[in-house]
Amino acid sequence: MPTARRSSTQKKAQAQQLRLSGITHARRTLVRLLSLVVCRVRPSVHAAYQAMEGTLQVIAKSVYKKLDGTEATVAKLW
């Protein structure tokens, strides 16, 4: 494979990996928050967010936006 093509392919692969790691991080954060609510450690998502606020790298609005995108079938499993 020519060097220029390999470099382009590597850049695309790195960009894809960064995108996927962001998705994984967001999903992991959401699971952590929801687990606090489901296990009744915290009474609400907002209370769980406030308890974890120092360790989270997102704002509350982002959490609620992500929750809005969660399918009802996934929510029923909780």
C-alpha positions as CSV (number, residue, x, y, z in Angstrom):
1,M,0.0,0.0,0.0
2,P,1.5,3.4,-0.9
3,T,2.5,5.6,2.0
4,A,0.0,8.4,1.2
5,R,-2.9,5.9,1.1
6,R,-1.8,4.2,4.2
7,S,-1.6,7.5,6.0
8,S,-5.1,8.4,4.9
9,T,-6.4,5.1,6.0
10,Q,-4.7,5.4,9.4
11,K,-6.2,8.9,9.9
12,K,-9.7,7.6,9.1
13,A,-9.2,4.6,11.5
14,Q,-8.0,7.0,14.3
15,A,-10.9,9.3,13.7
16,Q,-13.3,6.3,13.9
17,Q,-11.7,5.1,17.1
18,L,-12.0,8.5,18.7
19,R,-15.7,8.7,17.8
20,L,-16.4,5.2,19.1
21,S,-14.5,5.9,22.4
22,G,-16.7,9.0,22.9
23,I,-19.8,6.9,22.3
24,T,-18.6,4.3,24.8
25,H,-17.7,6.9,27.4
26,A,-21.2,8.6,27.0
27,R,-22.9,5.2,27.4
28,R,-20.8,4.2,30.4
29,T,-21.6,7.5,32.1
30,L,-25.3,7.1,31.5
31,V,-25.2,3.6,32.8
32,R,-23.4,4.8,36.0
33,L,-26.0,7.5,36.5
34,L,-29.0,5.2,35.9
35,S,-27.6,2.5,38.1
36,L,-27.6,4.9,41.1
37,V,-31.3,5.6,40.4
38,V,-32.3,2.0,39.7
39,C,-30.5,0.7,42.8
40,R,-32.2,3.4,44.8
41,V,-28.9,5.0,45.9
42,R,-30.3,8.3,44.5
43,P,-33.9,9.3,44.1
44,S,-33.6,10.8,40.6
45,V,-31.2,11.2,37.6
46,H,-30.6,14.8,38.7
47,A,-29.7,13.7,42.2
48,A,-27.3,11.1,40.8
49,Y,-25.8,13.7,38.5
50,Q,-25.3,16.1,41.4
51,A,-23.6,13.4,43.4
52,M,-21.2,12.6,40.5
53,E,-20.8,16.2,39.3
54,G,-17.1,16.4,40.2
55,T,-16.3,13.2,38.3
56,L,-18.4,13.8,35.1
57,Q,-17.1,15.5,32.0
58,V,-20.6,16.4,30.7
59,I,-23.3,18.9,31.6
60,A,-26.7,17.9,32.9
61,K,-28.3,19.1,29.6
62,S,-26.2,16.5,27.7
63,V,-27.3,13.8,30.1
64,Y,-31.0,14.5,29.6
65,K,-30.5,14.8,25.8
66,K,-28.9,11.4,25.8
67,L,-31.7,10.0,27.9
68,D,-34.3,11.4,25.5
69,G,-32.6,9.3,22.8
70,T,-32.8,6.1,24.8
71,E,-35.4,3.7,23.3
72,A,-38.4,2.7,25.4
73,T,-37.4,-1.0,25.1
74,V,-34.1,-0.2,26.7
75,A,-35.7,1.8,29.5
76,K,-38.1,-1.1,30.2
77,L,-35.2,-3.4,30.9
78,W,-34.2,-1.1,33.8
